[in-house]
Amino acid sequence: MVKYGRVGKERNPFVWWVLGMCFVVDFVWFYRAWKEIAEFTRKEINPVLKTIFMAIPVLNLITAYQMFREISGMEYMVGIPEEKRLNPVVTLLLCIVFGIGLIFAQKHLNDIWGAA
């Protein structure tokens, strides 16, 4: 029995990070990622609303953390060992301090799609 829904599209995390330097692309990435997370987990997640939250200070940090937590949960669903799962706190700090957290988030999403 399948425990999850549709598998998302693998993307090159570095390309999306470089494109994200113009910030508009970040919103496209967040929308697509939330949509794929919703479809995969079969949860009632509104990707448009979650993407809008990314434009609101403080709420953007909460929303990003929620996404990283969802990705870690998805890794659990497909059987990725705990030590290889995305750490939501570390990933959020990488976003805040160095702006590279999305590279890791996309890499982990790619791992999920490959394992599913």
HUGI-V301683 format. One record per residue. N is the residue number from 1. PHI is phi as a letter, one per 40 degrees, with the letter a starting at -180 (NA if undefined). OMEGA is omega in radians with two decimals (NA if undefined). D_CENTER is the distance of its C-alpha to the mean C-alpha in whole Angstrom. Layout:
# HUGI-V301683
N PHI OMEGA D_CENTER
N PHI OMEGA D_CENTER
This chain:
# HUGI-V301683
1 NA 3.14 25
2 c -3.11 21
3 c -3.06 19
4 a -3.07 16
5 c -3.05 16
6 c 3.11 15
7 c -3.12 13
8 c -3.08 11
9 c 3.05 12
10 c 3.14 12
11 b 3.08 12
12 c -3.07 13
13 c -3.12 11
14 c 3.10 14
15 c -3.14 15
16 c 3.11 12
17 c 3.13 13
18 c 3.11 16
19 c -3.12 16
20 c 3.11 14
21 c 3.11 17
22 c 3.03 19
23 g 3.12 16
24 c -3.14 16
25 c 3.07 14
26 d -3.14 11
27 c 3.07 12
28 c 3.14 12
29 c -3.14 9
30 c 3.12 7
31 c -3.11 10
32 c -3.13 9
33 c 3.12 5
34 c 3.13 7
35 c 3.13 10
36 c 3.10 9
37 c 3.13 8
38 c -3.13 11
39 c -3.10 13
40 c -3.09 12
41 c -3.08 12
42 g 3.09 15
43 c 3.09 14
44 c 3.13 16
45 b 3.10 13
46 c -3.09 14
47 c 3.12 11
48 c 3.14 14
49 c 3.12 15
50 c 3.12 12
51 c 3.08 12
52 c 3.11 15
53 d -3.13 14
54 c 3.12 13
55 c -3.07 16
56 b -3.13 18
57 d -3.08 18
58 g 3.10 18
59 c 3.10 16
60 c 3.12 13
61 c 3.12 13
62 c -3.12 13
63 c 3.11 10
64 c 3.11 8
65 d 3.11 9
66 c 3.13 9
67 c -3.11 5
68 c 3.08 6
69 c 3.09 9
70 c 3.13 8
71 c 3.10 6
72 c 3.09 9
73 c 3.10 11
74 c 3.09 10
75 c 3.06 11
76 c -3.12 14
77 d -3.09 15
78 c 3.03 15
79 g 3.07 17
80 c -3.10 16
81 d -3.05 18
82 d -3.10 17
83 c 3.12 18
84 b -3.11 15
85 c 3.10 12
86 c 3.06 10
87 c -3.06 12
88 d -3.10 10
89 c 3.14 13
90 c -3.13 14
91 c 3.09 10
92 c 3.10 11
93 c 3.08 14
94 c 3.07 14
95 c -3.06 12
96 c -3.01 15
97 c -3.02 18
98 b -3.12 17
99 g -3.08 14
100 b -3.11 13
101 c -3.12 10
102 c 3.06 7
103 c -3.12 10
104 c 3.13 9
105 c -3.14 5
106 c 3.10 6
107 c 3.13 9
108 c 3.05 8
109 c 3.10 7
110 d 3.12 10
111 c 3.12 12
112 c -3.12 11
113 c 3.12 12
114 c -3.11 15
115 c -3.05 16
116 c NA 16
